[in-house]
Amino acid sequence: MGTIIPTVGRVVYYKSYGTPNGEYKPEDRAAIITAVKDAEAGIIDICVLNPTGFFFNQNVKNGQEGGQWDWMPYQKASASNSQSAEPRPKN
């Protein structure tokens, strides 16, 4: 997969923690990147959009566990396709 660089304003998934006893499972939520702390390490600040409101979270690491962010499937597919595509000939 090609490398996607986090930038301010992009929409990503934020994985909610869920509850300790499992009443609520971790879920993907939409989030907007509000600051990039370390692009190489995938550490960003985000605004998470929930059905009942929003909250801000700082220094969020990239990953697929609760409390982390990740790229959406279409973003991953787009990065993958752009890496494998043949360059266009120059006219």
C-alpha positions in Angstrom: 0.0 0.0 0.0 1.2 3.5 -0.7 1.9 5.8 2.2 -0.9 8.2 3.0 0.3 11.3 4.8 -2.1 12.7 7.4 -3.0 16.4 6.8 -5.3 18.8 8.6 -8.9 18.6 7.4 -8.9 15.0 6.2 -11.6 12.7 7.5 -10.5 9.4 9.2 -11.9 6.7 11.4 -11.6 6.9 15.2 -12.2 3.6 17.0 -14.2 4.2 20.2 -13.2 2.2 23.3 -16.6 0.7 24.0 -17.4 -0.2 27.6 -15.3 -2.4 29.9 -18.1 -4.9 30.4 -19.0 -5.0 26.7 -22.4 -3.4 26.8 -21.2 -1.1 24.0 -18.7 -2.5 21.5 -15.9 -0.4 20.0 -17.2 1.3 16.9 -15.7 3.3 14.1 -16.6 7.0 14.2 -15.8 9.8 11.7 -13.1 12.2 12.8 -11.5 15.2 11.3 -7.8 15.8 11.6 -7.2 19.1 13.5 -3.4 19.0 13.8 -0.6 16.7 12.8 1.9 16.2 15.6 4.1 13.6 13.9 3.2 12.5 10.4 5.8 9.8 10.2 4.6 8.2 13.5 0.9 8.8 12.7 0.2 11.0 15.7 -2.5 13.5 15.2 -5.2 15.6 17.0 -8.8 15.0 16.0 -12.4 16.1 16.4 -14.5 12.9 16.7 -18.1 13.1 15.4 -20.5 11.0 17.4 -24.3 10.6 16.8 -24.9 12.7 20.0 -22.1 15.2 19.8 -18.4 15.6 19.3 -15.2 15.7 21.3 -11.6 16.6 20.7 -8.7 14.1 21.3 -5.0 14.9 21.2 -1.9 12.8 20.4 -3.9 10.0 18.9 -1.9 7.1 17.5 -2.6 5.4 14.2 -3.9 1.8 14.6 -7.0 -0.3 14.8 -7.5 -0.6 18.6 -9.8 1.5 20.8 -8.7 5.1 21.1 -6.7 5.0 17.9 -7.4 6.3 14.4 -7.1 4.7 11.0 -7.7 5.5 7.3 -11.0 4.6 5.8 -11.1 1.6 3.5 -11.6 3.7 0.3 -8.5 5.8 1.3 -6.5 2.7 1.7 -7.7 1.3 -1.6 -7.0 4.6 -3.4 -3.5 4.7 -2.0 -3.0 1.1 -3.1 -4.3 1.7 -6.6 -2.2 4.8 -7.1 0.9 2.8 -6.3 0.1 0.0 -8.7 -1.1 2.2 -11.6 1.1 2.7 -14.6 2.3 6.2 -15.1 0.5 8.1 -17.7 2.4 8.9 -20.9 3.2 12.5 -21.4 1.6 14.1 -24.5 
